Amino acid sequence: MFENLLEMQERGVRDRALGRSLADNPMSKPDVLPITDLQEWYSMFDAWRFGWSIEDAMAGHADAPRHGRASPRAYTRTV
């Protein structure tokens, strides 16, 4: 399972590099990937999200929305 988690993390990195959003997590589509073990499913979900977040931070996507919320910069006014 450890190898699967690393593969899913790498997939998250690639997906972010391709411009996909957090909502594009393949593990959030249970109709495509049926959930049989909740703990394993969450581990894979979280591994993809972690990989996505690493790429997001490394690429400097500071303005990208996190967890569906707008960035704080969107609310600051410039003078």
Buried (B, 14 or more C-beta within 10 A) or exposed (E): EEEEBEBBBBBBBEBBEEEBEBEBBBBEEEEEEEEEEEEEBEBBBBBBBBBBBBBBEEEEBEEBEEEEEEEEEEEEEEE
